[in-house]
Amino acid sequence: MIGWNALLLLAVAAAAPAQPPPLPTPPATIPSPAQVMAVPADARAVLQEKVMRMANSPEQRLQRLVELVFRPEGAGLALEYDTEATLTVAETWHQRRANCLSFTLLFVALAREIGLEARMQEVGQVVTWYEDQGLIFNAGHVNVGMRVDGRPATLDLDSNVLYDRRGPQPISDARALAHFYNNRGAEHLAMHDTANARAYLQASLQMDPRFVAAWSNLGVLESRENDLDAAAKDLETALSINGGHAPALHNATKLYQRMGDTARVAQLQAQLQRRQRSDPFYQFLQGAQAEKKADYAQAIDYYRRAVRLYDRAHQFHFGLARAYYLSGNNRLAEHEMARARDLGGSEQLRSVYQNKLDAIRRLEARHAAR
């Protein structure tokens, strides 16, 4: 009967919009949306002195703002990248550290403060998932979208990130705040602080009732609290919104294994395998793991699948070139390194790939001369 209930939940959730659970009175540590986005008074003063007084056109203001955020201490914020720093705008300003979400919130808030048109953008996938303390986290990505004198631009804290095929898509402030609260909830979940985790995850769903990552994480929380029926409902809701969401598929599989629902487990595993076969990021990560184990034949197989699924990712071609080289196939390594060079985004990166390509060619020439 558990399997039928799970299928029924899936059908019902698919037929009607997902409704967030009622929001309890949150702990005092949870900032309101206005508090998350608030620009502190000292930041406003700096913006007036270093940006507004020294720039007239929108382009000049944007350039001054970029310099303010990225320049070393004394001339700017000297902002440091910290993957765990899910901070409010004021906290980021004062602590001088940020992950991609905190940076995006900060930059958009500062840009709007000086009259620029700025918005948050979301990339559905940069890496499929990673595992930490037994939890599966979606490794999505956000960045800044700008429009200056009618021209669009994207600003990203991480210049090395690999976007999925769709690339950055504009999102509402509410969706960005859903990311913020979900990140905080996941952090508390990893610390086994279920009270704060629950409050943050429910706050995330109040911002966006269809935010799959928050439903998935809430399912994990309910499972930890041994409320398996509630966990199943949360995870089925997540999958009704996005049936290919890998973390939700993984978490639901673990839950139904625990519940002894072998039919649903088999169904979910089949869904997850289909998702993985069509996911270039998953194939790439599997290739990297095989390469670390010095299983270069398997690494080549995975990297080639990644390339077939997403041919324009220079990182995939570089991984394949490396695996070919380590397996002793310099000819194919040369071909893939040349492809990585051609796809490299910056002159500096293309130069790095060219140097590696030259080294392979020299090695191949020495072998040919023997």
C-alpha positions in Angstrom: 0.0 0.0 0.0 2.9 2.4 0.6 3.8 2.2 -3.1 0.2 3.0 -4.2 0.2 6.0 -1.7 3.4 7.3 -3.2 2.1 7.0 -6.7 -1.2 8.7 -5.7 0.7 11.5 -4.0 2.7 12.0 -7.2 -0.5 12.2 -9.3 -2.2 14.6 -7.0 0.8 16.9 -6.7 1.2 17.0 -10.5 -2.5 17.9 -10.9 -2.5 20.9 -8.5 0.1 23.6 -7.7 2.4 22.7 -4.8 1.4 24.5 -1.6 4.0 25.3 1.0 3.6 24.1 4.5 2.3 26.7 7.0 5.1 28.9 8.1 5.7 28.8 11.9 7.0 31.7 13.9 10.7 31.5 12.8 13.6 31.7 15.2 14.9 35.3 15.7 18.1 34.4 13.7 16.2 34.2 10.4 16.3 37.6 8.6 13.3 38.9 6.7 13.5 39.4 2.9 14.0 43.1 3.5 16.8 42.4 6.0 18.5 40.1 3.5 18.6 42.7 0.8 19.2 45.8 3.0 22.2 48.0 2.0 23.9 49.2 5.2 24.4 52.9 5.8 28.2 52.8 5.6 27.9 51.1 2.2 25.6 53.9 1.0 28.2 56.4 2.1 31.0 54.6 0.2 28.9 54.3 -2.9 28.3 58.1 -2.8 32.0 58.9 -2.4 33.6 56.3 -4.7 31.0 55.8 -7.3 28.3 58.5 -7.6 30.6 61.5 -7.2 33.2 60.1 -9.7 30.9 58.8 -12.5 28.2 60.3 -14.5 27.1 57.8 -17.1 25.7 54.3 -16.3 28.8 52.7 -17.9 31.1 54.7 -15.6 29.0 53.8 -12.5 29.1 50.2 -13.4 32.9 50.3 -13.9 33.4 52.1 -10.6 31.2 49.6 -8.8 33.1 46.6 -10.3 36.3 48.2 -9.1 34.9 48.8 -5.6 33.8 45.2 -5.2 36.8 43.5 -6.7 39.9 45.6 -5.9 42.2 44.8 -3.1 41.7 46.2 0.4 42.1 49.9 0.7 40.9 50.5 -2.8 37.9 48.1 -2.7 36.2 45.4 -0.7 38.8 42.7 -1.5 35.9 40.2 -1.6 37.0 36.6 -0.9 35.2 33.6 -2.3 33.8 31.3 0.4 31.5 28.5 -0.7 29.8 28.4 2.8 29.2 32.1 3.1 25.5 32.4 2.5 25.2 35.9 3.9 22.9 38.9 3.8 23.9 42.0 1.8 25.1 43.7 5.0 27.0 40.6 6.3 28.8 40.3 2.9 29.7 44.0 2.9 31.1 43.8 6.5 32.7 40.3 6.4 34.2 40.7 2.9 33.4 37.1 1.8 30.8 35.6 -0.3 29.6 32.6 -2.3 28.0 33.0 -5.7 24.6 33.7 -4.1 25.8 36.2 -1.6 27.9 38.0 -4.2 24.9 38.2 -6.5 22.6 39.6 -3.8 25.3 42.2 -2.8 26.1 43.3 -6.3 22.4 43.6 -7.4 21.5 45.6 -4.2 24.5 48.0 -4.7 23.8 48.4 -8.4 20.2 49.3 -7.8 21.3 51.7 -5.0 23.2 53.7 -7.6 20.4 53.6 -10.2 21.6 50.7 -12.4 19.3 48.1 -13.9 20.3 44.8 -12.3 18.7 41.4 -11.7 19.5 38.0 -10.4 20.0 35.1 -12.9 19.9 31.4 -12.3 21.9 28.6 -14.0 20.0 25.4 -13.6 23.1 23.3 -13.5 26.8 23.8 -13.3 27.6 20.5 -11.6 25.0 17.9 -11.1 25.5 17.2 -7.4 28.0 16.5 -4.7 27.7 14.6 -1.4 28.5 16.1 2.0 27.8 14.5 5.3 25.3 12.1 3.7 23.2 14.8 2.1 22.8 15.5 -1.6 23.0 19.2 -2.5 22.0 20.6 -5.9 24.9 22.5 -7.2 23.0 25.2 -9.1 24.4 28.7 -9.7 23.3 32.3 -9.6 24.9 35.4 -11.0 24.2 39.0 -11.9 22.4 40.2 -15.0 22.9 43.9 -16.0 21.5 46.1 -18.7 23.5 49.3 -19.4 22.5 51.7 -22.1 20.3 48.9 -23.5 23.1 46.4 -23.7 22.9 43.2 -21.6 25.8 41.9 -19.6 26.5 39.1 -17.1 28.8 39.4 -14.1 29.9 36.3 -12.3 32.0 35.8 -9.2 33.4 32.6 -10.5 35.0 33.0 -14.0 35.7 29.3 -14.3 32.2 28.0 -13.9 30.8 25.9 -16.7 27.1 26.7 -17.4 24.6 24.3 -18.8 23.3 24.7 -22.4 20.6 27.2 -21.4 23.0 29.4 -19.6 21.8 32.1 -17.1 18.1 32.8 -17.0 16.5 35.9 -15.2 14.8 35.1 -11.9 12.6 37.1 -9.5 13.9 38.5 -6.2 11.6 36.0 -4.5 13.3 33.1 -6.3 16.7 34.4 -5.3 15.6 34.7 -1.7 14.3 31.1 -2.0 17.9 30.2 -2.8 19.1 32.1 0.2 16.8 30.5 2.7 17.3 27.0 1.2 21.1 27.4 1.4 20.8 28.4 5.1 18.4 25.5 5.7 20.8 23.0 4.1 23.7 24.3 6.2 21.7 23.9 9.4 20.6 20.4 8.2 24.2 19.4 7.7 24.8 20.6 11.3 21.8 18.5 12.5 20.1 21.7 13.7 16.7 20.6 12.6 14.7 23.5 14.2 16.5 26.2 12.3 16.8 24.0 9.2 13.0 23.6 9.1 12.3 27.3 9.6 14.7 28.3 6.8 13.4 25.6 4.4 9.8 26.7 5.0 10.8 30.3 4.5 12.3 29.3 1.2 9.0 27.7 0.1 7.1 30.8 1.2 9.3 32.7 -1.3 8.8 30.1 -4.0 6.3 27.2 -3.4 7.8 25.4 -6.5 11.4 25.5 -5.4 12.4 21.9 -5.8 15.6 21.9 -3.8 13.8 23.1 -0.7 11.1 20.4 -1.0 13.9 17.8 -1.4 15.8 19.1 1.6 12.6 19.2 3.7 12.1 15.6 2.8 15.5 14.7 4.1 14.8 16.6 7.3 11.5 14.8 7.8 13.3 11.5 7.2 15.8 12.3 9.9 12.9 13.1 12.2 11.5 9.6 11.4 8.3 11.1 9.9 8.6 8.9 6.8 5.1 9.7 5.4 5.8 13.5 5.5 9.2 12.9 3.9 7.6 10.9 1.1 5.0 13.7 0.5 7.8 16.3 0.4 9.9 14.3 -2.0 7.0 13.3 -4.2 6.1 17.0 -4.4 9.6 17.8 -5.5 9.5 15.1 -8.2 6.1 16.3 -9.4 7.6 19.7 -10.1 10.8 18.3 -11.7 10.9 14.5 -12.3 14.6 14.7 -13.4 15.9 16.5 -10.3 18.8 14.3 -9.4 19.1 15.1 -5.6 15.4 14.5 -5.1 15.6 11.2 -7.0 18.5 10.2 -4.9 16.9 11.2 -1.6 13.6 9.6 -2.5 15.4 6.3 -3.4 17.1 6.2 0.0 13.8 7.0 1.7 11.8 4.2 0.0 14.6 1.7 0.6 14.2 2.5 4.2 10.4 2.1 3.9 10.8 -1.2 2.2 9.0 -0.1 -1.0 11.0 -2.1 -3.5 8.7 -1.3 -6.4 9.1 2.5 -5.9 12.8 2.1 -5.4 13.1 0.3 -8.8 11.1 3.0 -10.5 13.2 5.8 -9.0 16.5 4.1 -9.8 15.4 3.7 -13.4 14.5 7.4 -13.5 17.8 8.4 -11.9 19.8 6.2 -14.4 18.0 7.8 -17.3 18.8 11.2 -15.9 22.5 10.3 -15.4 22.8 8.9 -19.0 21.7 12.1 -20.4 23.6 14.4 -18.1 27.0 15.5 -19.4 28.0 16.8 -15.9 27.4 13.5 -14.3 29.4 11.7 -17.0 32.3 14.2 -16.6 32.3 13.7 -12.8 32.4 10.0 -13.2 35.3 10.4 -15.7 37.2 12.5 -13.1 36.7 9.8 -10.5 37.9 7.1 -12.8 41.0 9.2 -13.7 41.8 9.6 -10.0 41.8 5.8 -9.7 44.2 5.6 -12.7 41.5 3.7 -14.6 42.1 5.6 -17.8 40.1 3.4 -20.1 37.0 4.0 -18.0 37.8 7.7 -17.7 38.0 8.0 -21.5 34.7 6.3 -21.8 33.0 8.7 -19.4 34.7 11.8 -20.9 33.7 10.8 -24.4 30.1 10.5 -23.3 30.3 13.9 -21.7 31.7 15.4 -24.9 28.9 13.7 -27.0 26.3 15.2 -24.8 27.9 18.7 -24.6 30.5 19.2 -27.3 31.2 22.9 -26.6 32.6 22.5 -23.0 36.3 23.0 -23.2 36.7 21.4 -19.7 35.3 18.1 -21.1 37.7 18.1 -24.0 40.6 18.9 -21.7 39.6 16.0 -19.4 39.5 13.6 -22.4 42.8 14.9 -23.7 44.4 14.3 -20.3 43.0 10.7 -20.1 44.2 10.0 -23.6 47.7 11.3 -22.7 47.9 9.3 -19.5 46.9 6.2 -21.4 49.7 6.8 -23.9 47.6 7.9 -26.9 49.3 11.1 -27.8 47.6 11.5 -31.2 44.1 11.6 -29.7 45.3 13.7 -26.8 46.6 16.2 -29.3 43.2 16.3 -31.1 41.2 16.9 -27.9 43.7 19.5 -26.6 43.3 21.4 -29.8 39.6 21.3 -29.4 39.8 22.5 -25.8 42.0 25.4 -27.0 39.6 26.4 -29.7 36.7 26.4 -27.2 38.6 28.2 -24.4 36.9 31.4 -23.4 39.8 33.8 -22.7 43.1 34.4 -24.3 44.8 33.4 -21.2 43.0 30.0 -21.1 43.7 29.4 -24.8 47.3 30.1 -24.2 47.4 27.6 -21.4 45.9 24.9 -23.7 48.2 25.9 -26.5 51.3 25.4 -24.3 50.0 21.9 -23.3 49.3 21.1 -26.9 52.8 22.2 -27.9 54.2 19.9 -25.2 52.2 16.9 -26.5 53.4 17.6 -30.1 57.0 17.8 -29.0 56.7 14.5 -27.2 55.0 12.9 -30.2 57.7 14.2 -32.5 60.4 12.7 -30.3 58.6 9.3 -30.4 58.3 9.6 -34.2 62.0 10.3 -34.6 63.0 7.1 -32.8 
